[in-house]
Amino acid sequence: MNIPRIVDAIGYIDDDLITAALEDPPRKRHNLMIKWMSVAACLALVMIAGILVPHFLRTATIAESKYKYHVSETERAIEWPWKYKTPAEKYPVVKFNGKQFTAKSQNSIHTEVMGEVIGNCVAEGLDSDTGKAYTETFEVRKIKGISEELMIAVGNEDGFYVYAADEEAVPDTLSKLLELYELSQNLGLNYATKCEGYEEKEELLLDNDEKIWRILYGCGDAKLDDTIDFFERENRRCLAFTATSEALGVYNRVIYISEDGYFATNIFDYEYSYFIGKEAAGQIISYVQKHSTETKSSTSLPTISGTVTEIGNGYIMVDDTVLCKKSKAGKKYKVYTDDIKIRRWIESGELKEGDLVIVEYEGEISSNYEVKGAYSIFTGTLEENGILNQE
């Protein structure tokens, strides 16, 4: 049996802290070279995937009334054995056409966001347990709407992953940023949080983001503010849009529109800020206020939580009864373990019957509670209103 190494202390982390960590912008923009070993460590910690909030929103009200407890993730950084790693974990850096590219996400992307094949690349990786070096040849494909000088899709029949160039030039105007990454097509601005400084006041669901993009494209001449390394929210009122894009390989990042006239985002490795003016920013803020409804799910990923009651051949059973106010409201979910990020927990012995888990998934849960789109799993502890339940 291959036992993964636990490389960090075990602790507990609140859901709000997870979201805050994801949204917190990188603090430096000037060091453009990312060492692959550091990337490998980060990728081992960050395994998040495409967002399907509409499904979550349909069940949010039911979940809120149904559950008394929730499962809080146990913070563990696991260095998995080589055979249990995803291709992006094995090969966090690749070279293509003389440039170095770094994996943006641990989650494979769907064919709809990819374009034609543009070549092959040979990737090199190192098994930190044995010291053995590996090489593998991958196919390289375009990502629709994005130049291969900036981002590429790298993979094979087992899946493709988004890789970004390490030394991309910082777009000096907003129009260049929008056009280089085809943001209006690759990113939806449907969920926003009203912020006053670092205090979050209200979460909003927007019915349509087309006008926002029209306003932003009308501010194409807005210049990059290269005097700051990050967007300071203190003493500012702003809208924080949840930014998730499979094509860009980003999940639960953020785009800020501030009342004092700034567009800022951390969807790339470093944060970019552009001054679009108070008038344009005010138009966006006013539009969102008039064409949105309040929600509590703008930054949530669809999940199921509960107790593992059975580990079968290619599936696990997760029962959420322990979380419910009334036991008869509990459901048993059959979670298929096709994804290596699920399967490795079982084969390594890290996951056992009786464990409390959180399962992230994409797609819909079937009428008989089958979950076929699970892509990550975490063990956790039972909590009520942030208080650890010792029962």
SEMARPA-68811 format. One record per residue (C-alpha): x, y, z; residue in one letter. Coordinates in pm, 1 decimal, decimal comma. Last residue first. Example, Ala and Ser with C-alpha at 12.3 -4.5 7.8 and 13.67 -1.06 7.14 Angstrom:
! SEMARPA-68811
<node c1="1367,0" c2="-106,0" c3="714,0" type="S"/>
<node c1="1230,0" c2="-450,0" c3="780,0" type="A"/>
***
This chain:
! SEMARPA-68811
<node c1="-2043,5" c2="1387,9" c3="1990,5" type="E"/>
<node c1="-1760,2" c2="1641,5" c3="2014,7" type="Q"/>
<node c1="-1924,6" c2="1906,2" c3="1793,6" type="N"/>
<node c1="-1672,2" c2="2175,2" c3="1697,3" type="L"/>
<node c1="-1832,3" c2="2519,4" c3="1706,7" type="I"/>
<node c1="-1851,6" c2="2719,0" c3="1380,4" type="G"/>
<node c1="-2231,6" c2="2741,3" c3="1390,3" type="N"/>
<node c1="-2257,1" c2="2365,6" c3="1447,2" type="E"/>
<node c1="-1952,8" c2="2159,9" c3="1346,9" type="E"/>
<node c1="-1873,2" c2="1802,6" c3="1248,5" type="L"/>
<node c1="-1514,0" c2="1741,5" c3="1144,9" type="T"/>
<node c1="-1348,6" c2="1691,1" c3="808,3" type="G"/>
<node c1="-1216,1" c2="1467,2" c3="534,5" type="T"/>
<node c1="-1179,8" c2="1616,2" c3="190,0" type="F"/>
<node c1="-1291,2" c2="1499,8" c3="-154,6" type="I"/>
<node c1="-1233,5" c2="1619,3" c3="-508,2" type="S"/>
<node c1="-1364,6" c2="1564,0" c3="-861,6" type="Y"/>
<node c1="-1712,2" c2="1416,8" c3="-819,9" type="A"/>
<node c1="-1909,0" c2="1427,3" c3="-1147,5" type="G"/>
<node c1="-2096,1" c2="1098,3" c3="-1129,4" type="K"/>
<node c1="-2302,4" c2="1161,2" c3="-815,5" type="V"/>
<node c1="-2595,1" c2="919,6" c3="-787,0" type="E"/>
<node c1="-2883,5" c2="1032,5" c3="-567,1" type="Y"/>
<node c1="-3166,7" c2="826,6" c3="-724,7" type="N"/>
<node c1="-3297,3" c2="1131,9" c3="-913,0" type="S"/>
<node c1="-2946,8" c2="1201,8" c3="-1041,0" type="S"/>
<node c1="-2717,2" c2="1467,2" c3="-894,1" type="I"/>
<node c1="-2635,1" c2="1720,7" c3="-1163,1" type="E"/>
<node c1="-2303,8" c2="1829,0" c3="-1308,4" type="G"/>
<node c1="-1989,3" c2="1911,1" c3="-1115,3" type="E"/>
<node c1="-1872,1" c2="1773,9" c3="-783,3" type="Y"/>
<node c1="-1706,6" c2="1862,1" c3="-454,9" type="E"/>
<node c1="-1729,0" c2="1599,0" c3="-180,6" type="V"/>
<node c1="-1696,0" c2="1691,4" c3="188,0" type="I"/>
<node c1="-1625,3" c2="1398,0" c3="417,6" type="V"/>
<node c1="-1687,5" c2="1260,8" c3="766,8" type="L"/>
<node c1="-1512,1" c2="928,4" c3="811,6" type="D"/>
<node c1="-1712,1" c2="625,7" c3="925,7" type="G"/>
<node c1="-1579,9" c2="397,8" c3="653,8" type="E"/>
<node c1="-1221,5" c2="485,8" c3="576,5" type="K"/>
<node c1="-1032,1" c2="737,7" c3="362,3" type="L"/>
<node c1="-653,2" c2="769,4" c3="379,1" type="E"/>
<node c1="-616,0" c2="399,4" c3="290,6" type="G"/>
<node c1="-405,8" c2="473,9" c3="-17,9" type="S"/>
<node c1="-659,5" c2="314,8" c3="-252,1" type="E"/>
<node c1="-944,5" c2="516,7" c3="-102,2" type="I"/>
<node c1="-794,1" c2="864,0" c3="-100,8" type="W"/>
<node c1="-635,3" c2="796,0" c3="-438,6" type="R"/>
<node c1="-974,0" c2="732,8" c3="-598,6" type="R"/>
<node c1="-1113,0" c2="1079,6" c3="-536,0" type="I"/>
<node c1="-832,3" c2="1283,2" c3="-694,2" type="K"/>
<node c1="-794,0" c2="1002,9" c3="-949,6" type="I"/>
<node c1="-1142,7" c2="1075,6" c3="-1080,2" type="D"/>
<node c1="-1353,3" c2="763,1" c3="-1139,6" type="D"/>
<node c1="-1469,9" c2="739,9" c3="-776,7" type="T"/>
<node c1="-1846,6" c2="738,1" c3="-819,4" type="Y"/>
<node c1="-2042,8" c2="888,8" c3="-531,4" type="V"/>
<node c1="-2361,2" c2="705,6" c3="-434,6" type="K"/>
<node c1="-2549,4" c2="944,7" c3="-209,0" type="Y"/>
<node c1="-2758,3" c2="846,4" c3="91,4" type="K"/>
<node c1="-3010,5" c2="1104,0" c3="208,9" type="K"/>
<node c1="-3115,3" c2="1229,1" c3="551,7" type="G"/>
<node c1="-3449,1" c2="1405,0" c3="608,5" type="A"/>
<node c1="-3566,8" c2="1118,1" c3="831,9" type="K"/>
<node c1="-3290,5" c2="1207,4" c3="1077,0" type="S"/>
<node c1="-3439,7" c2="1548,8" c3="1150,2" type="K"/>
<node c1="-3212,5" c2="1849,4" c3="1200,6" type="K"/>
<node c1="-2977,5" c2="1692,7" c3="949,4" type="C"/>
<node c1="-2599,0" c2="1669,3" c3="957,0" type="L"/>
<node c1="-2578,1" c2="1307,9" c3="1080,4" type="V"/>
<node c1="-2821,6" c2="1203,2" c3="807,0" type="T"/>
<node c1="-2582,6" c2="1309,9" c3="528,6" type="D"/>
<node c1="-2495,8" c2="955,1" c3="415,7" type="D"/>
<node c1="-2209,4" c2="913,8" c3="167,6" type="V"/>
<node c1="-2173,4" c2="581,2" c3="-17,3" type="M"/>
<node c1="-1846,9" c2="524,7" c3="-203,3" type="I"/>
<node c1="-1790,6" c2="412,0" c3="-560,7" type="Y"/>
<node c1="-1566,9" c2="223,7" c3="-801,8" type="G"/>
<node c1="-1573,2" c2="-108,9" c3="-619,4" type="N"/>
<node c1="-1728,9" c2="-25,0" c3="-286,1" type="G"/>
<node c1="-1650,5" c2="186,2" c3="16,7" type="I"/>
<node c1="-1958,5" c2="205,4" c3="237,9" type="E"/>
<node c1="-2097,7" c2="432,3" c3="509,6" type="T"/>
<node c1="-1887,1" c2="742,5" c3="449,6" type="V"/>
<node c1="-2050,4" c2="1007,3" c3="666,8" type="T"/>
<node c1="-2179,7" c2="1335,9" c3="530,8" type="G"/>
<node c1="-2123,6" c2="1623,3" c3="293,8" type="S"/>
<node c1="-2234,0" c2="1709,7" c3="-58,4" type="I"/>
<node c1="-2083,8" c2="1992,5" c3="-255,8" type="T"/>
<node c1="-2161,6" c2="2248,7" c3="-524,4" type="P"/>
<node c1="-1905,2" c2="2529,3" c3="-504,5" type="L"/>
<node c1="-1996,5" c2="2842,7" c3="-317,3" type="S"/>
<node c1="-1880,9" c2="3194,4" c3="-395,2" type="T"/>
<node c1="-2213,0" c2="3355,2" c3="-490,4" type="S"/>
<node c1="-2423,7" c2="3135,4" c3="-265,1" type="S"/>
<node c1="-2613,7" c2="3348,1" c3="-15,8" type="K"/>
<node c1="-2831,4" c2="3535,3" c3="-264,4" type="T"/>
<node c1="-2986,7" c2="3879,4" c3="-300,8" type="E"/>
<node c1="-3135,8" c2="3964,4" c3="-637,6" type="T"/>
<node c1="-2980,6" c2="4157,1" c3="-922,0" type="S"/>
<node c1="-3073,6" c2="4401,9" c3="-1196,6" type="H"/>
<node c1="-3106,9" c2="4739,3" c3="-1021,0" type="K"/>
<node c1="-2807,4" c2="4708,5" c3="-786,3" type="Q"/>
<node c1="-2593,9" c2="4558,5" c3="-1062,4" type="V"/>
<node c1="-2674,9" c2="4845,7" c3="-1298,3" type="Y"/>
<node c1="-2592,2" c2="5106,8" c3="-1034,7" type="S"/>
<node c1="-2254,7" c2="4946,5" c3="-961,4" type="I"/>
<node c1="-2170,1" c2="4925,9" c3="-1330,5" type="I"/>
<node c1="-2274,4" c2="5284,6" c3="-1401,5" type="Q"/>
<node c1="-2083,6" c2="5406,2" c3="-1095,3" type="G"/>
<node c1="-1765,6" c2="5236,3" c3="-1215,7" type="A"/>
<node c1="-1804,3" c2="5406,8" c3="-1552,1" type="A"/>
<node c1="-1855,3" c2="5748,5" c3="-1392,2" type="E"/>
<node c1="-1586,4" c2="5706,4" c3="-1126,7" type="K"/>
<node c1="-1313,4" c2="5640,7" c3="-1380,5" type="G"/>
<node c1="-1174,1" c2="5325,0" c3="-1543,1" type="I"/>
<node c1="-846,5" c2="5328,3" c3="-1347,2" type="F"/>
<node c1="-685,8" c2="4988,8" c3="-1404,8" type="Y"/>
<node c1="-550,5" c2="4740,1" c3="-1147,1" type="S"/>
<node c1="-373,6" c2="4408,9" c3="-1220,4" type="Y"/>
<node c1="-292,2" c2="4146,2" c3="-960,7" type="E"/>
<node c1="-34,7" c2="3876,2" c3="-1016,6" type="Y"/>
<node c1="-70,7" c2="3510,8" c3="-1111,1" type="D"/>
<node c1="-383,7" c2="3594,5" c3="-1308,2" type="F"/>
<node c1="-743,5" c2="3614,9" c3="-1189,4" type="I"/>
<node c1="-638,1" c2="3867,4" c3="-924,2" type="N"/>
<node c1="-848,4" c2="4155,5" c3="-1057,1" type="T"/>
<node c1="-887,0" c2="4530,8" c3="-1029,9" type="A"/>
<node c1="-1116,6" c2="4780,3" c3="-1206,2" type="F"/>
<node c1="-1096,0" c2="5116,2" c3="-1030,1" type="Y"/>
<node c1="-1316,5" c2="5424,2" c3="-1025,4" type="G"/>
<node c1="-1353,8" c2="5553,4" c3="-669,7" type="D"/>
<node c1="-1672,7" c2="5349,5" c3="-631,3" type="E"/>
<node c1="-1472,6" c2="5030,9" c3="-679,1" type="S"/>
<node c1="-1521,1" c2="4751,1" c3="-929,4" type="I"/>
<node c1="-1332,5" c2="4444,3" c3="-810,1" type="Y"/>
<node c1="-1284,6" c2="4119,4" c3="-1002,8" type="I"/>
<node c1="-1230,0" c2="3808,9" c3="-790,0" type="V"/>
<node c1="-1092,0" c2="3454,6" c3="-780,3" type="R"/>
<node c1="-1327,5" c2="3170,1" c3="-704,2" type="N"/>
<node c1="-1171,7" c2="2931,3" c3="-954,5" type="Y"/>
<node c1="-914,4" c2="3002,4" c3="-1223,6" type="V"/>
<node c1="-791,6" c2="2779,9" c3="-1508,2" type="G"/>
<node c1="-843,2" c2="3047,7" c3="-1772,7" type="L"/>
<node c1="-1066,5" c2="2829,8" c3="-1990,2" type="A"/>
<node c1="-1244,3" c2="2687,9" c3="-1684,9" type="E"/>
<node c1="-1326,8" c2="3036,4" c3="-1564,9" type="S"/>
<node c1="-1434,8" c2="3151,1" c3="-1219,9" type="T"/>
<node c1="-1439,3" c2="3513,7" c3="-1110,6" type="A"/>
<node c1="-1673,9" c2="3603,8" c3="-824,0" type="T"/>
<node c1="-1743,1" c2="3975,5" c3="-860,5" type="F"/>
<node c1="-1640,1" c2="4201,4" c3="-573,0" type="A"/>
<node c1="-1839,7" c2="4525,8" c3="-582,3" type="L"/>
<node c1="-1674,2" c2="4818,7" c3="-413,7" type="C"/>
<node c1="-1665,8" c2="5066,6" c3="-130,9" type="R"/>
<node c1="-1317,6" c2="5160,6" c3="-19,9" type="R"/>
<node c1="-1169,0" c2="5258,9" c3="315,9" type="N"/>
<node c1="-965,7" c2="4935,9" c3="319,9" type="E"/>
<node c1="-999,5" c2="4739,2" c3="-2,3" type="R"/>
<node c1="-637,0" c2="4781,6" c3="-112,8" type="E"/>
<node c1="-579,2" c2="4639,5" c3="-460,4" type="F"/>
<node c1="-233,3" c2="4486,1" c3="-482,0" type="F"/>
<node c1="117,6" c2="4561,9" c3="-605,3" type="D"/>
<node c1="77,4" c2="4935,4" c3="-647,7" type="I"/>
<node c1="245,9" c2="5194,4" c3="-871,0" type="T"/>
<node c1="181,9" c2="4995,5" c3="-1189,2" type="D"/>
<node c1="-170,2" c2="5130,1" c3="-1232,5" type="D"/>
<node c1="-252,8" c2="4994,8" c3="-1577,7" type="L"/>
<node c1="-416,1" c2="5256,0" c3="-1796,7" type="K"/>
<node c1="-782,4" c2="5278,9" c3="-1894,4" type="A"/>
<node c1="-798,4" c2="5322,3" c3="-2275,2" type="D"/>
<node c1="-1043,3" c2="5032,4" c3="-2307,9" type="G"/>
<node c1="-1305,8" c2="5198,8" c3="-2093,1" type="C"/>
<node c1="-1583,8" c2="5135,1" c3="-2344,6" type="G"/>
<node c1="-1492,1" c2="4767,7" c3="-2325,0" type="Y"/>
<node c1="-1573,5" c2="4789,3" c3="-1953,2" type="L"/>
<node c1="-1913,5" c2="4947,6" c3="-2015,3" type="I"/>
<node c1="-2002,5" c2="4686,2" c3="-2276,4" type="R"/>
<node c1="-1884,6" c2="4410,5" c3="-2038,8" type="W"/>
<node c1="-2113,5" c2="4537,0" c3="-1765,5" type="I"/>
<node c1="-2400,7" c2="4564,2" c3="-2013,4" type="K"/>
<node c1="-2366,6" c2="4195,7" c3="-2104,6" type="E"/>
<node c1="-2368,0" c2="4070,3" c3="-1742,9" type="D"/>
<node c1="-2725,0" c2="3939,3" c3="-1718,0" type="N"/>
<node c1="-2950,0" c2="3826,9" c3="-1429,1" type="D"/>
<node c1="-2710,4" c2="3922,3" c3="-1150,1" type="L"/>
<node c1="-2707,3" c2="3724,9" c3="-822,9" type="L"/>
<node c1="-2603,4" c2="3940,3" c3="-528,0" type="L"/>
<node c1="-2424,3" c2="3886,8" c3="-198,7" type="E"/>
<node c1="-2458,2" c2="4157,7" c3="66,7" type="E"/>
<node c1="-2248,7" c2="4343,3" c3="321,9" type="K"/>
<node c1="-1896,7" c2="4202,1" c3="312,1" type="E"/>
<node c1="-1666,6" c2="4393,5" c3="546,0" type="E"/>
<node c1="-1309,9" c2="4436,9" c3="421,5" type="Y"/>
<node c1="-1368,2" c2="4797,7" c3="323,5" type="G"/>
<node c1="-1735,5" c2="4827,5" c3="252,8" type="E"/>
<node c1="-1810,9" c2="4539,4" c3="21,2" type="C"/>
<node c1="-2109,7" c2="4444,8" c3="-192,0" type="K"/>
<node c1="-2056,8" c2="4088,3" c3="-314,1" type="T"/>
<node c1="-2111,8" c2="3990,5" c3="-675,1" type="A"/>
<node c1="-2225,3" c2="3689,9" c3="-875,7" type="Y"/>
<node c1="-2301,6" c2="3689,1" c3="-1247,9" type="N"/>
<node c1="-1984,7" c2="3831,8" c3="-1399,2" type="L"/>
<node c1="-1910,6" c2="3541,8" c3="-1634,4" type="G"/>
<node c1="-1563,6" c2="3478,8" c3="-1773,2" type="L"/>
<node c1="-1439,2" c2="3320,5" c3="-2094,9" type="N"/>
<node c1="-1652,2" c2="3510,1" c3="-2344,4" type="Q"/>
<node c1="-1626,1" c2="3861,5" c3="-2198,3" type="S"/>
<node c1="-1269,4" c2="3784,9" c3="-2094,1" type="L"/>
<node c1="-1132,4" c2="3711,8" c3="-2440,1" type="E"/>
<node c1="-790,1" c2="3668,6" c3="-2274,7" type="Y"/>
<node c1="-590,6" c2="3902,8" c3="-2497,3" type="L"/>
<node c1="-898,2" c2="4116,2" c3="-2567,9" type="E"/>
<node c1="-995,1" c2="4209,7" c3="-2213,4" type="L"/>
<node c1="-637,2" c2="4266,7" c3="-2098,2" type="L"/>
<node c1="-551,4" c2="4468,3" c3="-2409,1" type="K"/>
<node c1="-863,4" c2="4681,2" c3="-2365,7" type="S"/>
<node c1="-771,3" c2="4746,9" c3="-2002,0" type="L"/>
<node c1="-442,0" c2="4904,4" c3="-2097,0" type="T"/>
<node c1="-78,3" c2="4821,4" c3="-2017,1" type="D"/>
<node c1="-124,4" c2="4444,9" c3="-2047,3" type="P"/>
<node c1="153,6" c2="4285,6" c3="-1832,7" type="V"/>
<node c1="379,4" c2="4086,0" c3="-2063,1" type="A"/>
<node c1="365,4" c2="3710,4" c3="-2016,0" type="E"/>
<node c1="675,0" c2="3553,9" c3="-1863,9" type="E"/>
<node c1="553,3" c2="3233,7" c3="-1702,1" type="D"/>
<node c1="319,3" c2="3132,7" c3="-1983,2" type="A"/>
<node c1="0,2" c2="2970,9" c3="-1855,9" type="A"/>
<node c1="-93,9" c2="2600,9" c3="-1851,4" type="Y"/>
<node c1="-453,4" c2="2475,9" c3="-1850,2" type="V"/>
<node c1="-496,0" c2="2099,4" c3="-1816,1" type="Y"/>
<node c1="-609,3" c2="1826,3" c3="-2055,5" type="F"/>
<node c1="-740,2" c2="1480,8" c3="-1968,3" type="G"/>
<node c1="-672,8" c2="1107,3" c3="-1977,2" type="D"/>
<node c1="-664,6" c2="1099,4" c3="-2358,0" type="E"/>
<node c1="-365,3" c2="1334,4" c3="-2350,0" type="N"/>
<node c1="-263,7" c2="1661,8" c3="-2191,2" type="G"/>
<node c1="-168,3" c2="2027,3" c3="-2229,7" type="V"/>
<node c1="-407,1" c2="2315,7" c3="-2297,4" type="A"/>
<node c1="-224,8" c2="2639,3" c3="-2373,8" type="I"/>
<node c1="-206,1" c2="2993,5" c3="-2238,8" type="M"/>
<node c1="-29,9" c2="3320,8" c3="-2319,8" type="L"/>
<node c1="169,1" c2="3272,1" c3="-2641,5" type="E"/>
<node c1="-95,8" c2="3017,8" c3="-2744,4" type="E"/>
<node c1="-325,4" c2="3317,1" c3="-2785,5" type="S"/>
<node c1="-661,7" c2="3294,6" c3="-2613,0" type="I"/>
<node c1="-1006,9" c2="3287,1" c3="-2778,1" type="G"/>
<node c1="-1044,2" c2="2910,6" c3="-2756,1" type="K"/>
<node c1="-763,1" c2="2740,3" c3="-2569,7" type="I"/>
<node c1="-520,7" c2="2598,6" c3="-2821,3" type="K"/>
<node c1="-401,5" c2="2239,8" c3="-2798,3" type="R"/>
<node c1="-77,1" c2="2073,2" c3="-2694,4" type="V"/>
<node c1="-38,6" c2="1695,6" c3="-2690,7" type="E"/>
<node c1="180,4" c2="1551,2" c3="-2420,4" type="F"/>
<node c1="508,5" c2="1359,6" c3="-2419,8" type="T"/>
<node c1="632,9" c2="1224,5" c3="-2088,1" type="E"/>
<node c1="957,6" c2="1240,3" c3="-1897,5" type="T"/>
<node c1="1030,5" c2="1102,4" c3="-1552,8" type="Y"/>
<node c1="1306,9" c2="1153,9" c3="-1297,4" type="A"/>
<node c1="1347,5" c2="918,9" c3="-1000,8" type="K"/>
<node c1="1429,2" c2="1073,7" c3="-662,9" type="G"/>
<node c1="1230,0" c2="799,6" c3="-492,9" type="T"/>
<node c1="985,3" c2="998,7" c3="-279,0" type="D"/>
<node c1="1021,3" c2="1330,9" c3="-461,7" type="S"/>
<node c1="926,6" c2="1172,7" c3="-793,0" type="D"/>
<node c1="1060,9" c2="1428,2" c3="-1040,9" type="L"/>
<node c1="893,5" c2="1553,2" c3="-1357,8" type="G"/>
<node c1="990,3" c2="1646,9" c3="-1712,4" type="E"/>
<node c1="744,6" c2="1734,3" c3="-1988,3" type="A"/>
<node c1="795,4" c2="1685,5" c3="-2360,7" type="V"/>
<node c1="566,9" c2="1901,5" c3="-2571,6" type="C"/>
<node c1="346,1" c2="1839,4" c3="-2870,8" type="N"/>
<node c1="188,3" c2="2051,6" c3="-3141,9" type="G"/>
<node c1="-90,8" c2="2295,5" c3="-3225,4" type="I"/>
<node c1="-399,7" c2="2074,8" c3="-3186,9" type="V"/>
<node c1="-715,5" c2="2275,7" c3="-3254,0" type="E"/>
<node c1="-933,1" c2="2454,9" c3="-2999,8" type="G"/>
<node c1="-1024,6" c2="2387,1" c3="-2640,1" type="M"/>
<node c1="-1305,9" c2="2531,6" c3="-2428,9" type="V"/>
<node c1="-1565,1" c2="2277,1" c3="-2542,5" type="E"/>
<node c1="-1323,5" c2="1985,9" c3="-2485,4" type="T"/>
<node c1="-1365,4" c2="2009,6" c3="-2109,8" type="H"/>
<node c1="-1086,8" c2="2105,5" c3="-1872,2" type="I"/>
<node c1="-890,1" c2="1894,1" c3="-1626,1" type="S"/>
<node c1="-870,6" c2="2015,1" c3="-1268,8" type="N"/>
<node c1="-540,1" c2="2061,8" c3="-1089,1" type="Q"/>
<node c1="-520,4" c2="2424,5" c3="-1198,2" type="S"/>
<node c1="-291,0" c2="2686,2" c3="-1352,0" type="K"/>
<node c1="-6,4" c2="2459,1" c3="-1463,3" type="A"/>
<node c1="307,2" c2="2654,2" c3="-1553,1" type="T"/>
<node c1="436,4" c2="2730,8" c3="-1903,1" type="F"/>
<node c1="796,1" c2="2784,9" c3="-2015,0" type="Q"/>
<node c1="862,1" c2="2917,1" c3="-2363,4" type="K"/>
<node c1="1079,4" c2="2782,1" c3="-2647,0" type="G"/>
<node c1="786,3" c2="2665,5" c3="-2858,2" type="N"/>
<node c1="650,6" c2="2465,2" c3="-2565,1" type="F"/>
<node c1="812,4" c2="2393,8" c3="-2229,5" type="K"/>
<node c1="623,5" c2="2230,4" c3="-1943,7" type="V"/>
<node c1="598,2" c2="2303,1" c3="-1568,9" type="V"/>
<node c1="375,3" c2="2141,4" c3="-1305,7" type="P"/>
<node c1="455,4" c2="1792,7" c3="-1444,5" type="Y"/>
<node c1="358,9" c2="1532,8" c3="-1185,9" type="K"/>
<node c1="95,1" c2="1753,9" c3="-1025,1" type="E"/>
<node c1="-45,3" c2="1859,0" c3="-1363,9" type="A"/>
<node c1="-49,7" c2="1494,9" c3="-1476,5" type="P"/>
<node c1="-254,1" c2="1406,1" c3="-1166,3" type="T"/>
<node c1="-72,9" c2="1230,8" c3="-883,8" type="K"/>
<node c1="-166,3" c2="888,3" c3="-749,8" type="Y"/>
<node c1="117,2" c2="698,1" c3="-920,9" type="K"/>
<node c1="373,9" c2="944,1" c3="-786,9" type="W"/>
<node c1="282,4" c2="900,6" c3="-420,5" type="P"/>
<node c1="72,0" c2="1185,7" c3="-281,7" type="W"/>
<node c1="217,5" c2="1474,9" c3="-84,5" type="E"/>
<node c1="-72,1" c2="1562,6" c3="140,9" type="I"/>
<node c1="-138,8" c2="1906,2" c3="286,3" type="A"/>
<node c1="-402,7" c2="1862,8" c3="553,7" type="R"/>
<node c1="-652,8" c2="2112,3" c3="690,6" type="E"/>
<node c1="-953,5" c2="1921,3" c3="816,9" type="T"/>
<node c1="-1256,3" c2="2056,4" c3="630,8" type="E"/>
<node c1="-1559,1" c2="2165,2" c3="831,2" type="S"/>
<node c1="-1861,3" c2="1939,2" c3="791,0" type="V"/>
<node c1="-2194,0" c2="2107,5" c3="858,5" type="H"/>
<node c1="-2453,6" c2="2078,5" c3="1128,8" type="Y"/>
<node c1="-2823,5" c2="2163,0" c3="1164,7" type="K"/>
<node c1="-2918,2" c2="2085,8" c3="806,3" type="Y"/>
<node c1="-3256,1" c2="2074,8" c3="633,2" type="K"/>
<node c1="-3361,7" c2="2439,9" c3="637,2" type="S"/>
<node c1="-3039,4" c2="2570,4" c3="482,0" type="E"/>
<node c1="-3013,1" c2="2274,2" c3="246,9" type="A"/>
<node c1="-3360,2" c2="2333,4" c3="105,8" type="I"/>
<node c1="-3287,5" c2="2702,4" c3="49,2" type="T"/>
<node c1="-2954,5" c2="2624,0" c3="-116,8" type="A"/>
<node c1="-3086,7" c2="2351,7" c3="-349,4" type="T"/>
<node c1="-3167,8" c2="2560,2" c3="-656,1" type="R"/>
<node c1="-2871,0" c2="2785,8" c3="-585,0" type="L"/>
<node c1="-2634,1" c2="2490,4" c3="-591,6" type="F"/>
<node c1="-2751,9" c2="2388,4" c3="-937,0" type="H"/>
<node c1="-2702,9" c2="2744,7" c3="-1060,1" type="P"/>
<node c1="-2357,3" c2="2760,1" c3="-898,1" type="V"/>
<node c1="-2185,1" c2="2516,5" c3="-1128,9" type="L"/>
<node c1="-1821,3" c2="2609,0" c3="-1070,4" type="I"/>
<node c1="-1528,8" c2="2441,0" c3="-1238,4" type="G"/>
<node c1="-1267,5" c2="2290,6" c3="-1011,4" type="A"/>
<node c1="-1060,2" c2="2317,3" c3="-705,0" type="I"/>
<node c1="-757,6" c2="2129,6" c3="-597,9" type="M"/>
<node c1="-520,5" c2="2374,1" c3="-432,5" type="V"/>
<node c1="-283,5" c2="2221,4" c3="-178,1" type="L"/>
<node c1="-86,7" c2="1989,9" c3="-404,7" type="A"/>
<node c1="-88,0" c2="2263,5" c3="-666,6" type="L"/>
<node c1="81,6" c2="2498,2" c3="-421,9" type="C"/>
<node c1="357,0" c2="2248,6" c3="-348,4" type="A"/>
<node c1="411,6" c2="2180,4" c3="-716,7" type="A"/>
<node c1="422,9" c2="2551,7" c3="-788,4" type="V"/>
<node c1="693,2" c2="2598,6" c3="-529,2" type="S"/>
<node c1="892,5" c2="2320,5" c3="-691,8" type="M"/>
<node c1="836,9" c2="2473,0" c3="-1031,8" type="W"/>
<node c1="994,4" c2="2804,7" c3="-939,7" type="K"/>
<node c1="777,0" c2="3088,7" c3="-1061,1" type="I"/>
<node c1="947,9" c2="3358,4" c3="-1267,5" type="M"/>
<node c1="759,3" c2="3687,8" c3="-1292,6" type="L"/>
<node c1="881,5" c2="3844,9" c3="-969,7" type="N"/>
<node c1="738,6" c2="4195,2" c3="-1005,3" type="H"/>
<node c1="371,9" c2="4146,7" c3="-923,9" type="R"/>
<node c1="367,6" c2="4100,7" c3="-550,3" type="K"/>
<node c1="85,9" c2="4072,9" c3="-294,4" type="R"/>
<node c1="-129,5" c2="3810,2" c3="-458,6" type="P"/>
<node c1="-494,2" c2="3900,9" c3="-408,7" type="P"/>
<node c1="-702,0" c2="3750,6" c3="-128,0" type="D"/>
<node c1="-1001,2" c2="3585,4" c3="-295,7" type="E"/>
<node c1="-890,7" c2="3226,8" c3="-246,1" type="L"/>
<node c1="-771,5" c2="3291,3" c3="107,3" type="A"/>
<node c1="-1095,5" c2="3468,4" c3="191,9" type="A"/>
<node c1="-1298,0" c2="3177,2" c3="55,1" type="T"/>
<node c1="-1103,1" c2="2927,4" c3="265,3" type="I"/>
<node c1="-1127,5" c2="3154,7" c3="569,1" type="L"/>
<node c1="-1502,7" c2="3177,1" c3="528,7" type="D"/>
<node c1="-1526,2" c2="2796,1" c3="516,6" type="D"/>
<node c1="-1345,8" c2="2768,4" c3="851,5" type="D"/>
<node c1="-1019,2" c2="2578,3" c3="875,6" type="I"/>
<node c1="-930,6" c2="2307,3" c3="1121,4" type="Y"/>
<node c1="-589,6" c2="2170,8" c3="1195,3" type="G"/>
<node c1="-351,7" c2="1891,3" c3="1104,4" type="I"/>
<node c1="9,4" c2="1993,5" c3="1072,3" type="A"/>
<node c1="156,9" c2="1997,0" c3="724,2" type="D"/>
<node c1="343,6" c2="1746,3" c3="507,8" type="V"/>
<node c1="120,7" c2="1442,6" c3="548,5" type="I"/>
<node c1="291,3" c2="1178,8" c3="334,4" type="R"/>
<node c1="75,7" c2="952,2" c3="123,3" type="P"/>
<node c1="77,8" c2="578,1" c3="202,0" type="I"/>
<node c1="129,4" c2="344,9" c3="-90,6" type="N"/>
<node c1="0,0" c2="0,0" c3="0,0" type="M"/>
***
